[in-house]
Amino acid sequence: MYTVKISKQSLKYIQKQDKFQRARLINANDRIAIDPSNCEPLTNHEYEHKYRVGDYRILLNIDHSILHIWVAKVLGRGDVYKR
């Protein structure tokens, strides 16, 4: 099982969501920790992978050598890829 670290920005965004969406995003982080192979790879982006949760996207980096996942951004589908 991987260790998941969530950025302050992502945690703040998750906490602002309603109860149902917050539970979905937290459960998604738990699923990522168990099996990160479900994350889709990104090309030409500063983050390595994305994970889709309904209309939300979780952008993350995975370090397989130390079993560590860094959740960098959690945003709505339309906002997540803007630079």
C-alpha positions as CSV (number, residue, x, y, z in Angstrom):
1,M,0.0,0.0,0.0
2,Y,1.3,3.5,-0.9
3,T,1.5,6.5,1.3
4,V,-0.6,9.4,0.1
5,K,0.4,13.0,0.8
6,I,-2.1,15.7,0.0
7,S,-1.0,19.3,-0.8
8,K,-2.5,22.1,1.4
9,Q,-4.3,23.5,-1.7
10,S,-5.9,20.2,-2.5
11,L,-6.9,19.6,1.1
12,K,-8.5,23.0,1.3
13,Y,-10.4,22.4,-2.0
14,I,-11.7,19.0,-0.7
15,Q,-12.9,20.6,2.6
16,K,-14.9,23.2,0.7
17,Q,-16.9,20.6,-1.1
18,D,-20.3,19.4,0.1
19,K,-20.5,16.3,2.2
20,F,-21.2,13.9,-0.7
21,Q,-18.4,15.2,-3.0
22,R,-15.9,15.3,-0.1
23,A,-16.6,11.7,0.7
24,R,-16.1,10.7,-2.9
25,L,-12.8,12.6,-3.2
26,I,-11.5,11.1,0.1
27,N,-12.5,7.6,-1.0
28,A,-10.7,8.1,-4.3
29,N,-7.5,8.9,-2.4
30,D,-7.9,5.7,-0.5
31,R,-8.4,3.7,-3.8
32,I,-5.3,5.4,-5.3
33,A,-3.3,4.3,-2.3
34,I,-4.3,0.7,-2.7
35,D,-3.9,0.5,-6.5
36,P,-2.3,3.4,-8.3
37,S,-2.3,1.5,-11.6
38,N,-5.8,3.0,-12.3
39,C,-4.3,6.4,-12.7
40,E,-4.0,7.6,-16.3
41,P,-0.6,8.9,-17.4
42,L,-0.3,12.5,-18.6
43,T,2.0,13.7,-21.3
44,N,3.5,17.2,-21.6
45,H,2.3,18.2,-18.1
46,E,4.2,18.9,-14.9
47,Y,2.3,16.1,-13.1
48,E,2.7,12.5,-14.1
49,H,-0.8,11.1,-13.6
50,K,-4.5,11.9,-13.3
51,Y,-7.4,10.2,-11.6
52,R,-11.0,10.9,-12.5
53,V,-13.7,11.2,-9.9
54,G,-16.9,12.3,-11.6
55,D,-16.4,15.9,-12.7
56,Y,-13.2,16.3,-10.6
57,R,-9.6,15.5,-11.5
58,I,-6.9,14.6,-9.1
59,L,-3.4,15.4,-10.4
60,L,-0.6,13.4,-8.8
61,N,2.9,12.2,-8.9
62,I,3.8,8.6,-8.0
63,D,7.2,7.4,-6.8
64,H,7.1,3.6,-7.0
65,S,10.5,3.1,-5.5
66,I,9.4,4.4,-2.0
67,L,5.7,3.7,-2.4
68,H,4.7,7.4,-2.2
69,I,2.0,9.3,-3.9
70,W,1.9,13.1,-3.9
71,V,-1.6,14.6,-4.6
72,A,-0.8,18.0,-6.1
73,K,-4.1,19.3,-7.3
74,V,-7.8,18.5,-7.0
75,L,-10.0,20.7,-9.1
76,G,-13.1,20.6,-11.3
77,R,-12.7,19.2,-14.8
78,G,-12.7,22.6,-16.5
79,D,-10.1,24.2,-14.2
80,V,-7.5,21.6,-13.6
81,Y,-5.5,21.8,-16.8
82,K,-5.3,25.6,-16.9
83,R,-1.8,26.9,-16.2
